Amino acid sequence: MTKSTLIAFIVGAWALAVVPVAQAAPCLTVTITGSQGGPQVYEGVAGPGTLISYGDDADNCSAVRLQFDSGRGTLLRLSQLKVQSAQLNAIFFTHMHNDHSEGFIDLLMHRWFGFPTGPKIDVVCSDDAVSPFGFTLSCKRFVAHIADTLIESGEIAQRVTEDKRRPAAGPAALANLMTFQPKNEPQLVWSSGDVKVRAIRSTHIPGHASYRVDTPAGSVVIGGDAGNDTPAPPRVSSTSAQVEMLAKGADIIVHSTIHPVMAPDRGSGMRPDGFYRQSATDDLGRMAQRAGAKNLVLTHLMPTPGAPTFGVWKVPGGPLTEADYRKAAQDGGFTGNIVVATDLATLRLPAK
């Protein structure tokens, strides 16, 4: 080999060595694990919950999985997505209402039963919040006592005799509690690599928080049941100013909503406080437009499309359709993509 040939060979080899290896593109999916509004039930619709999964095209967006709220049926909906309880990295609670939390009982029990040696799940929620009526809303105690009935029934002890790997303290032993004090400004409450989750105080019940997930593939805001700090009219809007701040420039807003037809002056018979502490669909459209969001996912629908009543309250004019919700958001001025959620409805960023 001549000297010039050797030099060419070395330079060529060096050039090959420094050529960057192509990486799979980052991606994110948002899946509604339950779209039912409130503790009511209607034709098997699961309770409120949203799964956010982030990764890249090589792992089908599944490197990190975050569950926001866990209403009844969450575990079953996750199983339909072929996601096991042990594959969730963290769960975030917006507030301590049973329709947003009761599904976590069987989810954590399933994790303890089937995957006892797996990693703990991060449980992210507000610190204890004292109600103006004197009682305390406590995510901390909810998690600590999550399996009390199963402990009292003897099932936990029985299952431990079957598999000594299961922690004798029960499912709570597999929860890594991470509480924070909600503030009027976004604060970082959880992170893993490129995934950052921030929270902000919002109004519904004491301790309510809304979240924003930021990733290289896009951003998602989970509003929960947030409403305006002013509890009833006269007010500018029914939506939360804090959530609007959090949602500036977000790709997707996922938010609970109540249709304007349920307003107390429309003949539904609904309690005024129950109606006014939710965000009306038309106001959500206005808020999402002001925030510059590209997608608005309406979930926790009150009432569920097709239902003649919302709990004990009638739907004036008869059951609503998905088109009714979409029109209300458009009437509010939103010009982006509107998704009226059904269980397992999914959005992907970037879209294929």
C-alpha positions as CSV (number, residue, x, y, z in Angstrom):
1,M,0.0,0.0,0.0
2,T,1.5,3.3,-1.1
3,K,1.8,6.3,1.3
4,S,-0.9,8.2,-0.5
5,T,-3.3,5.2,-0.5
6,L,-2.7,4.8,3.2
7,I,-3.5,8.4,3.9
8,A,-6.7,8.2,1.8
9,F,-7.7,5.0,3.7
10,I,-7.2,6.6,7.1
11,V,-9.1,9.8,6.2
12,G,-11.9,7.8,4.7
13,A,-12.1,5.6,7.8
14,W,-12.1,8.7,10.1
15,A,-14.9,10.3,8.0
16,L,-17.0,7.1,8.4
17,A,-16.4,7.2,12.2
18,V,-17.7,10.7,12.6
19,V,-20.8,10.4,10.5
20,P,-23.7,10.6,13.0
21,V,-25.8,7.4,13.3
22,A,-29.4,8.2,12.3
23,Q,-31.7,8.2,15.4
24,A,-35.4,7.3,15.5
25,A,-37.6,10.3,15.6
26,P,-39.2,11.2,19.0
27,C,-42.9,10.7,19.2
28,L,-45.7,11.1,21.8
29,T,-49.2,9.6,22.1
30,V,-52.1,10.8,24.2
31,T,-54.8,8.2,24.8
32,I,-58.1,8.7,26.8
33,T,-58.4,5.8,29.1
34,G,-61.8,7.0,30.3
35,S,-64.1,9.8,29.1
36,Q,-67.1,9.5,31.6
37,G,-67.9,12.7,33.3
38,G,-68.4,12.6,37.1
39,P,-69.3,9.6,39.3
40,Q,-72.2,8.8,37.0
41,V,-72.2,5.7,34.9
42,Y,-73.4,5.2,31.3
43,E,-73.1,2.1,29.2
44,G,-69.7,1.0,30.3
45,V,-67.8,4.2,29.7
46,A,-64.7,4.3,31.9
47,G,-63.9,6.9,34.5
48,P,-61.6,9.9,33.7
49,G,-58.0,9.2,32.8
50,T,-55.4,10.0,30.2
51,L,-52.3,8.0,29.3
52,I,-49.3,9.9,27.8
53,S,-46.6,7.8,26.2
54,Y,-43.3,9.2,24.9
55,G,-40.4,7.5,23.1
56,D,-39.5,7.2,19.4
57,D,-40.5,5.4,16.3
58,A,-38.2,2.5,17.2
59,D,-40.1,1.7,20.5
60,N,-43.5,2.8,19.3
61,C,-43.6,5.9,21.6
62,S,-43.4,3.7,24.7
63,A,-40.2,4.5,26.6
64,V,-42.0,6.5,29.2
65,R,-45.7,6.0,30.2
66,L,-47.5,8.5,32.4
67,Q,-51.1,8.1,33.6
68,F,-53.1,11.2,34.6
69,D,-56.0,10.3,36.9
70,S,-57.4,6.8,37.2
71,G,-61.1,6.5,37.2
72,R,-63.0,3.2,37.3
73,G,-62.0,0.8,34.6
74,T,-58.5,2.3,34.0
75,L,-56.8,-1.1,34.4
76,L,-59.1,-2.7,31.8
77,R,-58.6,0.1,29.3
78,L,-54.9,-0.1,29.7
79,S,-55.1,-3.8,29.1
80,Q,-56.8,-3.1,25.8
81,L,-53.8,-1.0,24.9
82,K,-51.6,-3.9,25.9
83,V,-50.1,-1.8,28.7
84,Q,-49.5,-3.7,32.0
85,S,-49.8,-1.9,35.4
86,A,-46.0,-2.5,35.9
87,Q,-45.2,-0.5,32.7
88,L,-46.5,2.8,34.1
89,N,-43.7,5.0,35.3
90,A,-45.9,7.5,37.2
91,I,-49.4,8.4,37.9
92,F,-50.6,12.0,38.5
93,F,-53.8,13.0,40.3
94,T,-55.5,16.2,39.6
95,H,-57.7,15.9,42.7
96,M,-59.2,13.6,45.3
97,H,-62.6,12.9,43.8
98,N,-63.5,9.2,43.6
99,D,-64.2,9.3,39.8
100,H,-60.6,10.3,39.2
101,S,-59.0,8.0,41.7
102,E,-60.8,4.8,42.4
103,G,-59.3,3.0,39.5
104,F,-55.9,3.3,41.1
105,I,-57.0,0.8,43.8
106,D,-57.2,-2.1,41.4
107,L,-54.3,-0.8,39.3
108,L,-51.9,-0.8,42.3
109,M,-53.3,-4.1,43.6
110,H,-52.6,-5.6,40.2
111,R,-49.1,-4.3,40.2
112,W,-48.5,-5.7,43.8
113,F,-50.0,-9.1,42.9
114,G,-48.4,-9.7,39.5
115,F,-45.2,-7.7,39.6
116,P,-44.1,-7.6,43.3
117,T,-40.4,-7.2,42.5
118,G,-40.8,-4.5,39.9
119,P,-40.0,-0.9,40.5
120,K,-42.3,1.4,42.5
121,I,-44.7,3.7,40.7
122,D,-44.2,7.4,41.3
123,V,-47.5,8.8,42.6
124,V,-47.5,12.6,42.1
125,C,-50.2,14.7,43.7
126,S,-50.9,17.7,45.9
127,D,-50.1,18.0,49.6
128,D,-52.9,17.7,52.1
129,A,-55.4,20.5,51.5
130,V,-57.8,21.7,54.2
131,S,-61.4,22.5,53.0
132,P,-63.1,25.7,54.1
133,F,-65.5,23.3,55.8
134,G,-62.8,21.9,58.0
135,F,-62.0,18.5,56.6
136,T,-58.8,17.5,54.8
137,L,-58.4,16.2,51.3
138,S,-55.4,13.9,51.4
139,C,-53.8,12.0,48.5
140,K,-51.1,10.9,51.0
141,R,-53.7,9.1,53.2
142,F,-55.5,7.8,50.1
143,V,-52.3,6.0,49.0
144,A,-51.3,4.9,52.5
145,H,-54.7,3.2,53.1
146,I,-55.4,2.1,49.5
147,A,-55.7,-1.6,50.4
148,D,-57.3,-1.3,53.9
149,T,-60.3,-3.4,53.0
150,L,-58.1,-6.1,51.5
151,I,-55.9,-6.1,54.6
152,E,-58.9,-6.3,56.9
153,S,-60.4,-9.1,54.8
154,G,-57.2,-11.2,55.1
155,E,-56.6,-11.3,51.4
156,I,-53.2,-9.4,51.6
157,A,-51.9,-11.9,54.2
158,Q,-53.2,-14.8,52.1
159,R,-51.6,-13.6,48.9
160,V,-48.3,-13.1,50.8
161,T,-48.3,-16.8,51.8
162,E,-48.7,-17.7,48.1
163,D,-45.7,-15.5,47.1
164,K,-43.3,-14.3,49.7
165,R,-41.9,-11.7,47.2
166,R,-45.1,-9.6,47.7
167,P,-44.5,-6.9,50.3
168,A,-46.4,-7.8,53.5
169,A,-47.5,-4.2,53.9
170,G,-49.6,-4.5,50.8
171,P,-49.9,-2.5,47.6
172,A,-49.0,0.9,49.2
173,A,-45.5,-0.5,49.5
174,L,-45.1,-0.2,45.7
175,A,-46.0,3.5,45.6
176,N,-43.4,6.2,45.7
177,L,-45.4,9.2,46.9
178,M,-44.3,12.6,45.6
179,T,-46.4,15.5,46.9
180,F,-46.1,19.2,46.1
181,Q,-47.8,22.4,47.1
182,P,-49.7,23.8,44.1
183,K,-48.8,27.3,43.2
184,N,-50.1,30.0,40.9
185,E,-47.0,29.6,38.7
186,P,-45.9,26.4,37.0
187,Q,-43.5,24.3,38.9
188,L,-41.5,21.2,37.9
189,V,-42.9,18.1,39.8
190,W,-41.5,15.2,37.8
191,S,-38.9,14.5,35.2
192,S,-37.2,11.6,33.4
193,G,-34.7,12.4,30.7
194,D,-36.3,14.6,28.1
195,V,-39.8,14.4,29.7
196,K,-40.7,17.2,32.1
197,V,-44.0,17.6,34.0
198,R,-45.0,20.8,35.5
199,A,-48.1,21.6,37.7
200,I,-50.1,24.6,38.6
201,R,-52.8,25.4,41.1
202,S,-56.3,25.3,39.6
203,T,-59.8,25.6,41.1
204,H,-62.3,22.8,41.5
205,I,-61.9,21.5,45.1
206,P,-59.0,22.2,47.5
207,G,-55.8,20.7,46.3
208,H,-56.8,20.6,42.6
209,A,-53.8,20.8,40.2
210,S,-53.4,20.8,36.4
211,Y,-50.4,19.5,34.6
212,R,-48.2,20.2,31.5
213,V,-46.0,17.5,29.9
214,D,-43.2,18.8,27.7
215,T,-41.2,16.5,25.4
216,P,-39.1,16.9,22.3
217,A,-42.1,15.5,20.3
218,G,-44.6,18.0,21.7
219,S,-46.5,19.3,24.8
220,V,-49.7,18.3,26.4
221,V,-51.8,20.0,29.1
222,I,-54.1,18.0,31.4
223,G,-56.7,20.4,32.9
224,G,-58.6,18.0,35.0
225,D,-61.8,19.5,36.4
226,A,-60.4,23.0,36.6
227,G,-62.8,26.0,36.6
228,N,-62.6,29.7,37.2
229,D,-61.5,31.1,40.6
230,T,-64.7,33.1,40.6
231,P,-67.3,30.4,41.6
232,A,-70.3,31.7,39.7
233,P,-71.5,34.5,37.3
234,P,-70.9,37.4,36.9
235,R,-67.4,36.4,35.6
236,V,-65.5,36.7,32.4
237,S,-65.2,33.0,31.8
238,S,-65.8,29.6,33.4
239,T,-62.3,28.4,32.5
240,S,-59.1,28.6,34.7
241,A,-56.7,31.5,34.2
242,Q,-54.0,29.3,35.6
243,V,-54.6,26.5,33.1
244,E,-54.6,29.1,30.3
245,M,-51.2,30.2,31.5
246,L,-50.0,26.7,31.6
247,A,-51.4,26.0,28.1
248,K,-49.7,28.8,26.2
249,G,-48.3,27.3,23.0
250,A,-49.3,23.7,23.9
251,D,-49.8,21.2,21.1
252,I,-52.7,19.5,22.9
253,I,-55.1,20.5,25.7
254,V,-57.0,17.6,27.4
255,H,-59.8,19.0,29.6
256,S,-63.0,18.1,31.3
257,T,-66.1,19.9,30.1
258,I,-69.7,20.5,30.7
259,H,-72.0,21.4,27.9
260,P,-73.8,24.8,28.2
261,V,-77.2,23.1,27.8
262,M,-76.8,21.9,31.4
263,A,-76.8,25.4,32.8
264,P,-79.3,25.9,35.7
265,D,-81.3,28.5,33.7
266,R,-81.7,26.0,30.8
267,G,-84.1,23.6,32.7
268,S,-81.7,20.8,33.6
269,G,-82.4,21.0,37.3
270,M,-78.7,20.7,37.9
271,R,-77.2,22.2,41.1
272,P,-75.7,25.6,40.3
273,D,-72.5,24.9,42.2
274,G,-72.0,21.6,40.3
275,F,-72.4,23.3,37.0
276,Y,-70.3,26.4,37.7
277,R,-67.2,24.6,39.0
278,Q,-66.7,23.0,35.6
279,S,-65.4,24.6,32.4
280,A,-68.2,25.1,29.8
281,T,-67.4,23.8,26.3
282,D,-67.7,27.1,24.6
283,D,-65.5,28.8,27.1
284,L,-62.9,26.0,26.6
285,G,-62.9,26.8,22.9
286,R,-62.2,30.4,23.6
287,M,-59.4,29.6,26.1
288,A,-57.7,27.1,23.8
289,Q,-57.8,29.6,20.9
290,R,-56.2,32.3,23.1
291,A,-53.6,29.9,24.3
292,G,-52.7,29.0,20.7
293,A,-53.2,25.3,21.2
294,K,-53.4,23.1,18.1
295,N,-55.6,20.4,19.5
296,L,-58.4,20.4,22.0
297,V,-59.5,17.1,23.5
298,L,-62.9,17.4,25.3
299,T,-63.2,14.6,27.9
300,H,-65.0,13.9,31.2
301,L,-68.0,14.8,29.2
302,M,-71.0,16.1,31.1
303,P,-73.4,14.6,29.9
304,T,-72.0,11.6,28.0
305,P,-73.1,11.8,24.3
306,G,-76.2,9.7,23.9
307,A,-77.3,9.8,27.5
308,P,-80.8,11.1,28.2
309,T,-79.7,12.3,31.7
310,F,-76.6,13.3,33.5
311,G,-77.0,11.4,36.8
312,V,-80.4,12.5,38.1
313,W,-80.5,15.6,35.9
314,K,-82.2,15.6,32.6
315,V,-80.5,16.8,29.4
316,P,-82.8,19.6,28.0
317,G,-83.8,18.8,24.5
318,G,-82.7,15.2,24.7
319,P,-79.3,13.4,24.4
320,L,-76.3,15.3,23.0
321,T,-74.1,14.1,20.1
322,E,-70.3,14.5,19.6
323,A,-71.3,17.1,17.0
324,D,-73.0,19.2,19.7
325,Y,-69.8,19.3,21.7
326,R,-67.7,20.1,18.7
327,K,-70.0,22.9,17.7
328,A,-70.0,24.5,21.2
329,A,-66.1,24.6,21.1
330,Q,-66.2,26.1,17.6
331,D,-68.8,28.6,18.7
332,G,-66.3,29.7,21.4
333,G,-63.9,30.5,18.5
334,F,-61.5,27.5,18.5
335,T,-60.2,26.9,15.0
336,G,-57.9,24.0,15.7
337,N,-58.5,20.2,15.8
338,I,-61.3,19.2,18.2
339,V,-61.5,15.7,19.6
340,V,-64.7,14.7,21.4
341,A,-63.3,11.9,23.5
342,T,-64.4,8.4,23.6
343,D,-62.6,5.7,25.6
344,L,-59.3,4.8,23.9
345,A,-59.4,7.9,21.5
346,T,-55.7,8.6,20.6
347,L,-53.7,11.5,19.3
348,R,-50.1,11.2,18.1
349,L,-47.4,13.8,17.8
350,P,-46.1,14.2,15.2
351,A,-49.2,13.0,13.3
352,K,-48.6,10.2,10.8
